[in-house]
Amino acid sequence: MVGGICIPVKNNIREIRKEKGITQLKMAEDLQVTRQTLTAIENNKYNPSLELALKILKYFEVSIEEIFTLEEDDK
């Protein structure tokens, strides 16, 4: 929330995972979460905890900006 306004967080996890040839099940097992959790995160239905977000960054060896973005309106 910025200034009382909720700004959705989007992610590129599915795209990066597929580029690297990693299945959802493999990634979920590696990160010790359920495949259902990973599906919800990839579909932007659920934001990962800070701990899980950091694990995802480390897993892919990328910066936060490469995975997570704020979807701000250009108003």
VEXPAPA-51352 format. One record per atom (N, C-alpha, C, O): residue number from 1; chain; atom name; x, z, y. Coordinates in nm, 4 decimals, decimal comma. Atoms other than C-alpha are relative to their C-alpha. Layout:
REM VEXPAPA-51352
@nr=NUM&kette=A&atom=CA&east=X&up=Z&north=Y
...
REM end
This chain:
REM VEXPAPA-51352
@nr=1&kette=A&atom=N&east=0,0834&up=0,0000&north=-0,1168
@nr=1&kette=A&atom=CA&east=0,0000&up=0,0000&north=0,0000
@nr=1&kette=A&atom=C&east=0,0884&up=0,0000&north=0,1238
@nr=1&kette=A&atom=O&east=0,1790&up=0,0823&north=0,1365
@nr=2&kette=A&atom=N&east=-0,0767&up=0,0102&north=-0,1234
@nr=2&kette=A&atom=CA&east=0,1386&up=-0,1015&north=0,3367
@nr=2&kette=A&atom=C&east=-0,0966&up=0,0178&north=0,1161
@nr=2&kette=A&atom=O&east=-0,1899&up=-0,0610&north=0,1320
@nr=3&kette=A&atom=N&east=0,0869&up=-0,0230&north=-0,1142
@nr=3&kette=A&atom=CA&east=-0,0231&up=0,0429&north=0,6485
@nr=3&kette=A&atom=C&east=-0,1458&up=0,0135&north=-0,0376
@nr=3&kette=A&atom=O&east=-0,2330&up=-0,0311&north=0,0369
@nr=4&kette=A&atom=N&east=0,1371&up=-0,0187&north=0,0450
@nr=4&kette=A&atom=CA&east=-0,3348&up=0,1361&north=0,4512
@nr=4&kette=A&atom=C&east=-0,0598&up=-0,1217&north=-0,0681
@nr=4&kette=A&atom=O&east=-0,1775&up=-0,1202&north=-0,1039
@nr=5&kette=A&atom=N&east=0,0482&up=0,1230&north=0,0626
@nr=5&kette=A&atom=CA&east=-0,3640&up=-0,2142&north=0,3017
@nr=5&kette=A&atom=C&east=0,0679&up=-0,0154&north=-0,1358
@nr=5&kette=A&atom=O&east=0,1903&up=-0,0075&north=-0,1462
@nr=6&kette=A&atom=N&east=-0,0546&up=0,0195&north=0,1347
@nr=6&kette=A&atom=CA&east=-0,3210&up=-0,2708&north=-0,0714
@nr=6&kette=A&atom=C&east=0,0472&up=-0,1448&north=-0,0145
@nr=6&kette=A&atom=O&east=-0,0308&up=-0,2379&north=0,0054
@nr=7&kette=A&atom=N&east=-0,0575&up=0,1333&north=0,0175
@nr=7&kette=A&atom=CA&east=-0,0903&up=-0,5675&north=-0,1375
@nr=7&kette=A&atom=C&east=0,0338&up=-0,0179&north=-0,1484
@nr=7&kette=A&atom=O&east=0,1151&up=0,0565&north=-0,2032
@nr=8&kette=A&atom=N&east=-0,0251&up=0,0201&north=0,1426
@nr=8&kette=A&atom=CA&east=-0,0938&up=-0,7042&north=-0,4929
@nr=8&kette=A&atom=C&east=0,1459&up=-0,0354&north=-0,0298
@nr=8&kette=A&atom=O&east=0,2113&up=-0,1063&north=0,0467
@nr=9&kette=A&atom=N&east=-0,1341&up=0,0330&north=0,0481
@nr=9&kette=A&atom=CA&east=0,2345&up=-0,7221&north=-0,6825
@nr=9&kette=A&atom=C&east=-0,0154&up=-0,1031&north=-0,1113
@nr=9&kette=A&atom=O&east=-0,0905&up=-0,0822&north=-0,2066
@nr=10&kette=A&atom=N&east=-0,0005&up=0,1048&north=0,1032
@nr=10&kette=A&atom=CA&east=0,2903&up=-1,0396&north=-0,8841
@nr=10&kette=A&atom=C&east=0,1362&up=-0,0003&north=-0,0679
@nr=10&kette=A&atom=O&east=0,2341&up=0,0497&north=-0,0124
@nr=11&kette=A&atom=N&east=-0,1289&up=0,0053&north=0,0690
@nr=11&kette=A&atom=CA&east=0,5612&up=-1,1016&north=-1,1412
@nr=11&kette=A&atom=C&east=0,0190&up=-0,1329&north=-0,0708
@nr=11&kette=A&atom=O&east=-0,0760&up=-0,2068&north=-0,0964
@nr=12&kette=A&atom=N&east=-0,0397&up=0,1229&north=0,0704
@nr=12&kette=A&atom=CA&east=0,7459&up=-1,3853&north=-1,3130
@nr=12&kette=A&atom=C&east=0,0511&up=0,0309&north=-0,1407
@nr=12&kette=A&atom=O&east=0,1306&up=-0,0449&north=-0,1963
@nr=13&kette=A&atom=N&east=-0,0527&up=-0,0433&north=0,1302
@nr=13&kette=A&atom=CA&east=0,8048&up=-1,2021&north=-1,6399
@nr=13&kette=A&atom=C&east=-0,0248&up=-0,1046&north=-0,1081
@nr=13&kette=A&atom=O&east=0,0666&up=-0,1382&north=-0,1834
@nr=14&kette=A&atom=N&east=0,0312&up=0,0987&north=0,1043
@nr=14&kette=A&atom=CA&east=0,6271&up=-1,4569&north=-1,8609
@nr=14&kette=A&atom=C&east=0,0912&up=-0,1216&north=0,0118
@nr=14&kette=A&atom=O&east=0,1452&up=-0,1686&north=-0,0883
@nr=15&kette=A&atom=N&east=-0,0824&up=0,1190&north=-0,0210
@nr=15&kette=A&atom=CA&east=0,8180&up=-1,7484&north=-1,7068
@nr=15&kette=A&atom=C&east=0,1451&up=0,0248&north=-0,0408
@nr=15&kette=A&atom=O&east=0,2058&up=-0,0575&north=-0,1094
@nr=16&kette=A&atom=N&east=-0,1396&up=-0,0323&north=0,0328
@nr=16&kette=A&atom=CA&east=1,1577&up=-1,5783&north=-1,7384
@nr=16&kette=A&atom=C&east=0,0153&up=0,0222&north=-0,1502
@nr=16&kette=A&atom=O&east=0,1121&up=-0,0234&north=-0,2111
@nr=17&kette=A&atom=N&east=-0,0048&up=-0,0267&north=0,1448
@nr=17&kette=A&atom=CA&east=1,0814&up=-1,4588&north=-2,0925
@nr=17&kette=A&atom=C&east=-0,0002&up=-0,1307&north=-0,0780
@nr=17&kette=A&atom=O&east=0,0783&up=-0,1483&north=-0,1712
@nr=18&kette=A&atom=N&east=0,0080&up=0,1285&north=0,0710
@nr=18&kette=A&atom=CA&east=0,9846&up=-1,8098&north=-2,2030
@nr=18&kette=A&atom=C&east=0,1253&up=-0,0838&north=0,0198
@nr=18&kette=A&atom=O&east=0,1723&up=-0,1483&north=-0,0739
@nr=19&kette=A&atom=N&east=-0,1246&up=0,0730&north=-0,0273
@nr=19&kette=A&atom=CA&east=1,2898&up=-1,9662&north=-2,0333
@nr=19&kette=A&atom=C&east=0,1117&up=0,0466&north=-0,0918
@nr=19&kette=A&atom=O&east=0,1964&up=-0,0324&north=-0,1334
@nr=20&kette=A&atom=N&east=-0,1045&up=-0,0577&north=0,0836
@nr=20&kette=A&atom=CA&east=1,5054&up=-1,7319&north=-2,2402
@nr=20&kette=A&atom=C&east=-0,0340&up=-0,0072&north=-0,1494
@nr=20&kette=A&atom=O&east=0,0447&up=0,0361&north=-0,2335
@nr=21&kette=A&atom=N&east=0,0395&up=0,0168&north=0,1398
@nr=21&kette=A&atom=CA&east=1,3147&up=-1,8105&north=-2,5615
@nr=21&kette=A&atom=C&east=-0,0310&up=0,1309&north=-0,0712
@nr=21&kette=A&atom=O&east=-0,0074&up=0,1438&north=-0,1913
@nr=22&kette=A&atom=N&east=0,0314&up=-0,1316&north=0,0562
@nr=22&kette=A&atom=CA&east=1,1998&up=-1,4518&north=-2,6155
@nr=22&kette=A&atom=C&east=-0,1506&up=0,0108&north=-0,0197
@nr=22&kette=A&atom=O&east=-0,2274&up=-0,0206&north=0,0712
@nr=23&kette=A&atom=N&east=0,1429&up=-0,0182&north=0,0240
@nr=23&kette=A&atom=CA&east=0,8637&up=-1,3789&north=-2,7763
@nr=23&kette=A&atom=C&east=-0,0478&up=0,1300&north=0,0645
@nr=23&kette=A&atom=O&east=0,0311&up=0,2201&north=0,0929
@nr=24&kette=A&atom=N&east=0,0580&up=-0,1237&north=-0,0536
@nr=24&kette=A&atom=CA&east=0,6268&up=-1,1180&north=-2,6360
@nr=24&kette=A&atom=C&east=0,0283&up=0,1164&north=-0,0935
@nr=24&kette=A&atom=O&east=0,0652&up=0,2252&north=-0,0491
@nr=25&kette=A&atom=N&east=-0,0196&up=-0,1073&north=0,0966
@nr=25&kette=A&atom=CA&east=0,6573&up=-0,9173&north=-2,9554
@nr=25&kette=A&atom=C&east=0,1434&up=0,0510&north=0,0015
@nr=25&kette=A&atom=O&east=0,1661&up=0,1719&north=-0,0013
@nr=26&kette=A&atom=N&east=-0,1418&up=-0,0382&north=-0,0027
@nr=26&kette=A&atom=CA&east=1,0390&up=-0,9185&north=-2,9469
@nr=26&kette=A&atom=C&east=0,0310&up=0,0818&north=0,1254
@nr=26&kette=A&atom=O&east=0,0956&up=0,1864&north=0,1180
@nr=27&kette=A&atom=N&east=-0,0262&up=-0,0712&north=-0,1245
@nr=27&kette=A&atom=CA&east=1,0494&up=-0,8143&north=-2,5816
@nr=27&kette=A&atom=C&east=-0,0667&up=0,1379&north=-0,0012
@nr=27&kette=A&atom=O&east=-0,0058&up=0,2369&north=0,0393
@nr=28&kette=A&atom=N&east=0,0717&up=-0,1274&north=0,0069
@nr=28&kette=A&atom=CA&east=0,7872&up=-0,5431&north=-2,6357
@nr=28&kette=A&atom=C&east=0,0750&up=0,0987&north=-0,0896
@nr=28&kette=A&atom=O&east=0,0915&up=0,2153&north=-0,0538
@nr=29&kette=A&atom=N&east=-0,0761&up=-0,0869&north=0,0903
@nr=29&kette=A&atom=CA&east=0,9830&up=-0,4036&north=-2,9301
@nr=29&kette=A&atom=C&east=0,1299&up=0,0460&north=0,0641
@nr=29&kette=A&atom=O&east=0,1657&up=0,1634&north=0,0549
@nr=30&kette=A&atom=N&east=-0,1271&up=-0,0340&north=-0,0641
@nr=30&kette=A&atom=CA&east=1,3111&up=-0,4160&north=-2,7365
@nr=30&kette=A&atom=C&east=-0,0181&up=0,1035&north=0,1111
@nr=30&kette=A&atom=O&east=0,0673&up=0,1899&north=0,1308
@nr=31&kette=A&atom=N&east=0,0257&up=-0,0917&north=-0,1107
@nr=31&kette=A&atom=CA&east=1,1544&up=-0,2304&north=-2,4418
@nr=31&kette=A&atom=C&east=-0,0802&up=0,1233&north=-0,0433
@nr=31&kette=A&atom=O&east=-0,1085&up=0,2116&north=0,0377
@nr=32&kette=A&atom=N&east=0,0750&up=-0,1118&north=0,0578
@nr=32&kette=A&atom=CA&east=0,9636&up=0,0093&north=-2,6704
@nr=32&kette=A&atom=C&east=-0,1356&up=0,0204&north=0,0672
@nr=32&kette=A&atom=O&east=-0,1743&up=0,1322&north=0,1012
@nr=33&kette=A&atom=N&east=0,1379&up=-0,0033&north=-0,0477
@nr=33&kette=A&atom=CA&east=0,6185&up=-0,0800&north=-2,5373
@nr=33&kette=A&atom=C&east=-0,0825&up=-0,0846&north=-0,0956
@nr=33&kette=A&atom=O&east=-0,0271&up=-0,1559&north=-0,1793
@nr=34&kette=A&atom=N&east=0,0838&up=0,0827&north=0,0860
@nr=34&kette=A&atom=CA&east=0,3197&up=-0,2399&north=-2,7071
@nr=34&kette=A&atom=C&east=-0,0065&up=-0,1421&north=0,0561
@nr=34&kette=A&atom=O&east=0,0175&up=-0,1654&north=0,1745
@nr=35&kette=A&atom=N&east=0,0174&up=0,1386&north=-0,0434
@nr=35&kette=A&atom=CA&east=0,2633&up=-0,6131&north=-2,6948
@nr=35&kette=A&atom=C&east=-0,1168&up=-0,0085&north=0,0978
@nr=35&kette=A&atom=O&east=-0,1147&up=-0,0894&north=0,1906
@nr=36&kette=A&atom=N&east=0,1155&up=-0,0024&north=-0,0889
@nr=36&kette=A&atom=CA&east=-0,0711&up=-0,5358&north=-2,5290
@nr=36&kette=A&atom=C&east=0,0404&up=0,0420&north=0,1417
@nr=36&kette=A&atom=O&east=-0,0111&up=-0,0119&north=0,2397
@nr=37&kette=A&atom=N&east=-0,0502&up=-0,0422&north=-0,1314
@nr=37&kette=A&atom=CA&east=0,1121&up=-0,3550&north=-2,2453
@nr=37&kette=A&atom=C&east=0,0710&up=-0,1150&north=0,0679
@nr=37&kette=A&atom=O&east=0,0491&up=-0,1413&north=0,1862
@nr=38&kette=A&atom=N&east=-0,0740&up=0,1129&north=-0,0557
@nr=38&kette=A&atom=CA&east=0,3414&up=-0,6508&north=-2,1957
@nr=38&kette=A&atom=C&east=-0,0950&up=-0,1119&north=0,0429
@nr=38&kette=A&atom=O&east=-0,0746&up=-0,1737&north=0,1474
@nr=39&kette=A&atom=N&east=0,1002&up=0,1008&north=-0,0353
@nr=39&kette=A&atom=CA&east=0,0436&up=-0,8899&north=-2,1967
@nr=39&kette=A&atom=C&east=-0,0679&up=0,0359&north=0,1318
@nr=39&kette=A&atom=O&east=-0,0839&up=-0,0498&north=0,2188
@nr=40&kette=A&atom=N&east=0,0666&up=-0,0449&north=-0,1225
@nr=40&kette=A&atom=CA&east=-0,1308&up=-0,6834&north=-1,9275
@nr=40&kette=A&atom=C&east=0,0917&up=-0,0140&north=0,1211
@nr=40&kette=A&atom=O&east=0,0470&up=-0,0534&north=0,2288
@nr=41&kette=A&atom=N&east=-0,0967&up=0,0138&north=-0,1100
@nr=41&kette=A&atom=CA&east=0,1849&up=-0,6793&north=-1,7135
@nr=41&kette=A&atom=C&east=0,0181&up=-0,1468&north=0,0351
@nr=41&kette=A&atom=O&east=0,0150&up=-0,1833&north=0,1526
@nr=42&kette=A&atom=N&east=-0,0196&up=0,1432&north=-0,0248
@nr=42&kette=A&atom=CA&east=0,2414&up=-1,0534&north=-1,7537
@nr=42&kette=A&atom=C&east=-0,1213&up=-0,0637&north=0,0675
@nr=42&kette=A&atom=O&east=-0,1067&up=-0,1583&north=0,1449
@nr=43&kette=A&atom=N&east=0,1232&up=0,0531&north=-0,0595
@nr=43&kette=A&atom=CA&east=-0,1223&up=-1,1191&north=-1,6555
@nr=43&kette=A&atom=C&east=-0,0345&up=0,0673&north=0,1324
@nr=43&kette=A&atom=O&east=-0,1426&up=0,0456&north=0,1871
@nr=44&kette=A&atom=N&east=0,0183&up=-0,0706&north=-0,1270
@nr=44&kette=A&atom=CA&east=-0,0834&up=-0,8998&north=-1,3446
@nr=44&kette=A&atom=C&east=-0,1241&up=0,0892&north=0,0004
@nr=44&kette=A&atom=O&east=-0,1863&up=0,1093&north=0,1048
@nr=45&kette=A&atom=N&east=0,1115&up=-0,0940&north=0,0112
@nr=45&kette=A&atom=CA&east=-0,3547&up=-0,6635&north=-1,4723
@nr=45&kette=A&atom=C&east=0,0493&up=0,1432&north=0,0121
@nr=45&kette=A&atom=O&east=-0,0291&up=0,2356&north=0,0337
@nr=46&kette=A&atom=N&east=-0,0604&up=-0,1332&north=0,0027
@nr=46&kette=A&atom=CA&east=-0,1135&up=-0,3697&north=-1,4770
@nr=46&kette=A&atom=C&east=0,1399&up=-0,0106&north=0,0572
@nr=46&kette=A&atom=O&east=0,2160&up=-0,1004&north=0,0210
@nr=47&kette=A&atom=N&east=-0,1362&up=-0,0055&north=-0,0515
@nr=47&kette=A&atom=CA&east=0,1968&up=-0,2827&north=-1,2784
@nr=47&kette=A&atom=C&east=0,0804&up=0,0971&north=-0,0845
@nr=47&kette=A&atom=O&east=0,0345&up=0,2080&north=-0,1115
@nr=48&kette=A&atom=N&east=-0,0803&up=-0,0906&north=0,0817
@nr=48&kette=A&atom=CA&east=0,4770&up=-0,1349&north=-1,4867
@nr=48&kette=A&atom=C&east=0,0452&up=0,1218&north=0,0806
@nr=48&kette=A&atom=O&east=0,0548&up=0,1172&north=0,2033
@nr=49&kette=A&atom=N&east=-0,0582&up=-0,1174&north=-0,0645
@nr=49&kette=A&atom=CA&east=0,6077&up=0,2118&north=-1,4127
@nr=49&kette=A&atom=C&east=0,1358&up=-0,0391&north=0,0569
@nr=49&kette=A&atom=O&east=0,1922&up=-0,1420&north=0,0195
@nr=50&kette=A&atom=N&east=-0,1324&up=0,0269&north=-0,0562
@nr=50&kette=A&atom=CA&east=0,9270&up=0,2265&north=-1,2111
@nr=50&kette=A&atom=C&east=0,1037&up=-0,0070&north=-0,1114
@nr=50&kette=A&atom=O&east=0,1899&up=-0,0948&north=-0,1111
@nr=51&kette=A&atom=N&east=-0,0945&up=-0,0014&north=0,1122
@nr=51&kette=A&atom=CA&east=1,1169&up=0,3126&north=-1,5291
@nr=51&kette=A&atom=C&east=-0,0058&up=-0,1308&north=-0,0791
@nr=51&kette=A&atom=O&east=0,0978&up=-0,1896&north=-0,1102
@nr=52&kette=A&atom=N&east=0,0131&up=0,1232&north=0,0773
@nr=52&kette=A&atom=CA&east=0,9761&up=0,0134&north=-1,7180
@nr=52&kette=A&atom=C&east=0,0440&up=-0,1209&north=0,0830
@nr=52&kette=A&atom=O&east=0,1076&up=-0,2119&north=0,0299
@nr=53&kette=A&atom=N&east=-0,0436&up=0,1104&north=-0,0866
@nr=53&kette=A&atom=CA&east=1,0311&up=-0,2198&north=-1,4199
@nr=53&kette=A&atom=C&east=0,1523&up=-0,0099&north=0,0008
@nr=53&kette=A&atom=O&east=0,2073&up=-0,1198&north=-0,0072
@nr=54&kette=A&atom=N&east=-0,1465&up=-0,0003&north=0,0009
@nr=54&kette=A&atom=CA&east=1,3977&up=-0,1164&north=-1,4106
@nr=54&kette=A&atom=C&east=0,0550&up=-0,0454&north=-0,1351
@nr=54&kette=A&atom=O&east=0,1569&up=-0,1142&north=-0,1409
@nr=55&kette=A&atom=N&east=-0,0420&up=0,0456&north=0,1333
@nr=55&kette=A&atom=CA&east=1,4274&up=-0,1691&north=-1,7873
@nr=55&kette=A&atom=C&east=-0,0148&up=-0,1513&north=-0,0131
@nr=55&kette=A&atom=O&east=0,0686&up=-0,2171&north=-0,0752
@nr=56&kette=A&atom=N&east=0,0224&up=0,1447&north=0,0040
@nr=56&kette=A&atom=CA&east=1,2834&up=-0,5202&north=-1,7457
@nr=56&kette=A&atom=C&east=0,1094&up=-0,0728&north=0,0774
@nr=56&kette=A&atom=O&east=0,1602&up=-0,1752&north=0,0318
@nr=57&kette=A&atom=N&east=-0,1086&up=0,0601&north=-0,0784
@nr=57&kette=A&atom=CA&east=1,5378&up=-0,6006&north=-1,4729
@nr=57&kette=A&atom=C&east=0,1298&up=-0,0018&north=-0,0801
@nr=57&kette=A&atom=O&east=0,2000&up=-0,1029&north=-0,0842
@nr=58&kette=A&atom=N&east=-0,1228&up=-0,0101&north=0,0795
@nr=58&kette=A&atom=CA&east=1,8208&up=-0,4814&north=-1,6950
@nr=58&kette=A&atom=C&east=-0,0071&up=-0,0928&north=-0,1217
@nr=58&kette=A&atom=O&east=0,0916&up=-0,1575&north=-0,1569
@nr=59&kette=A&atom=N&east=0,0206&up=0,0837&north=0,1189
@nr=59&kette=A&atom=CA&east=1,6773&up=-0,6639&north=-1,9985
@nr=59&kette=A&atom=C&east=0,0308&up=-0,1467&north=0,0307
@nr=59&kette=A&atom=O&east=0,0980&up=-0,2148&north=-0,0468
@nr=60&kette=A&atom=N&east=-0,0218&up=0,1389&north=-0,0385
@nr=60&kette=A&atom=CA&east=1,6797&up=-0,9970&north=-1,8151
@nr=60&kette=A&atom=C&east=0,1271&up=-0,0211&north=0,0815
@nr=60&kette=A&atom=O&east=0,1675&up=-0,1350&north=0,1048
@nr=61&kette=A&atom=N&east=-0,1192&up=0,0057&north=-0,0844
@nr=61&kette=A&atom=CA&east=1,9890&up=-0,9154&north=-1,6060
@nr=61&kette=A&atom=C&east=-0,0271&up=-0,0817&north=0,1268
@nr=61&kette=A&atom=O&east=0,0462&up=-0,1753&north=0,1588
@nr=62&kette=A&atom=N&east=0,0381&up=0,0676&north=-0,1238
@nr=62&kette=A&atom=CA&east=1,8163&up=-1,0270&north=-1,2836
@nr=62&kette=A&atom=C&east=-0,0292&up=0,1038&north=0,1073
@nr=62&kette=A&atom=O&east=-0,0404&up=0,2231&north=0,0788
@nr=63&kette=A&atom=N&east=0,0340&up=-0,0892&north=-0,1106
@nr=63&kette=A&atom=CA&east=1,7409&up=-0,8811&north=-0,9416
@nr=63&kette=A&atom=C&east=-0,1514&up=0,0184&north=0,0056
@nr=63&kette=A&atom=O&east=-0,2270&up=-0,0593&north=-0,0528
@nr=64&kette=A&atom=N&east=0,1427&up=-0,0300&north=-0,0115
@nr=64&kette=A&atom=CA&east=1,4048&up=-0,7305&north=-0,8547
@nr=64&kette=A&atom=C&east=-0,0760&up=-0,1157&north=0,0643
@nr=64&kette=A&atom=O&east=-0,1899&up=-0,1436&north=0,0269
@nr=65&kette=A&atom=N&east=0,0652&up=0,1104&north=-0,0699
@nr=65&kette=A&atom=CA&east=1,3263&up=-1,0239&north=-0,6241
@nr=65&kette=A&atom=C&east=-0,0273&up=-0,1193&north=-0,0913
@nr=65&kette=A&atom=O&east=-0,1178&up=-0,1986&north=-0,0655
@nr=66&kette=A&atom=N&east=0,0200&up=0,1108&north=0,0930
@nr=66&kette=A&atom=CA&east=1,3577&up=-1,2660&north=-0,9152
@nr=66&kette=A&atom=C&east=-0,1218&up=0,0219&north=-0,0897
@nr=66&kette=A&atom=O&east=-0,1730&up=-0,0728&north=-0,1493
@nr=67&kette=A&atom=N&east=0,1132&up=-0,0310&north=0,0876
@nr=67&kette=A&atom=CA&east=1,0767&up=-1,0889&north=-1,1021
@nr=67&kette=A&atom=C&east=-0,1248&up=0,0404&north=0,0774
@nr=67&kette=A&atom=O&east=-0,2330&up=-0,0123&north=0,0515
@nr=68&kette=A&atom=N&east=0,1169&up=-0,0560&north=-0,0683
@nr=68&kette=A&atom=CA&east=0,8481&up=-0,9016&north=-0,8634
@nr=68&kette=A&atom=C&east=-0,0087&up=-0,0474&north=0,1449
@nr=68&kette=A&atom=O&east=0,0913&up=-0,0529&north=0,2165
@nr=69&kette=A&atom=N&east=0,0240&up=0,0394&north=-0,1389
@nr=69&kette=A&atom=CA&east=0,6919&up=-1,0227&north=-0,5379
@nr=69&kette=A&atom=C&east=-0,1298&up=0,0620&north=0,0497
@nr=69&kette=A&atom=O&east=-0,2227&up=0,0846&north=-0,0278
@nr=70&kette=A&atom=N&east=0,1222&up=-0,0448&north=-0,0638
@nr=70&kette=A&atom=CA&east=0,4346&up=-0,8886&north=-0,2948
@nr=70&kette=A&atom=C&east=-0,0776&up=-0,1235&north=0,0438
@nr=70&kette=A&atom=O&east=-0,0214&up=-0,2141&north=0,1053
@nr=71&kette=A&atom=N&east=0,0833&up=0,1137&north=-0,0385
@nr=71&kette=A&atom=CA&east=0,1464&up=-1,1292&north=-0,2437
@nr=71&kette=A&atom=C&east=-0,0671&up=0,0308&north=0,1334
@nr=71&kette=A&atom=O&east=-0,1832&up=0,0714&north=0,1375
@nr=72&kette=A&atom=N&east=0,0521&up=-0,0268&north=-0,1329
@nr=72&kette=A&atom=CA&east=0,1006&up=-1,0912&north=0,1309
@nr=72&kette=A&atom=C&east=-0,0679&up=-0,1225&north=0,0575
@nr=72&kette=A&atom=O&east=-0,0211&up=-0,2349&north=0,0395
@nr=73&kette=A&atom=N&east=0,0676&up=0,1100&north=-0,0700
@nr=73&kette=A&atom=CA&east=-0,1460&up=-1,3015&north=0,3280
@nr=73&kette=A&atom=C&east=0,0809&up=-0,0362&north=0,1228
@nr=73&kette=A&atom=O&east=0,1421&up=0,0512&north=0,1842
@nr=74&kette=A&atom=N&east=-0,0706&up=0,0461&north=-0,1195
@nr=74&kette=A&atom=CA&east=0,0072&up=-1,5087&north=0,6067
@nr=74&kette=A&atom=C&east=-0,0927&up=0,0042&north=0,1207
@nr=74&kette=A&atom=O&east=-0,1109&up=-0,0969&north=0,1884
@nr=75&kette=A&atom=N&east=0,0933&up=-0,0144&north=-0,1132
@nr=75&kette=A&atom=CA&east=-0,2374&up=-1,3741&north=0,8679
@nr=75&kette=A&atom=C&east=0,0701&up=0,0514&north=0,1211
@nr=75&kette=A&atom=O&east=0,0075&up=0,0696&north=0,2255
REM end
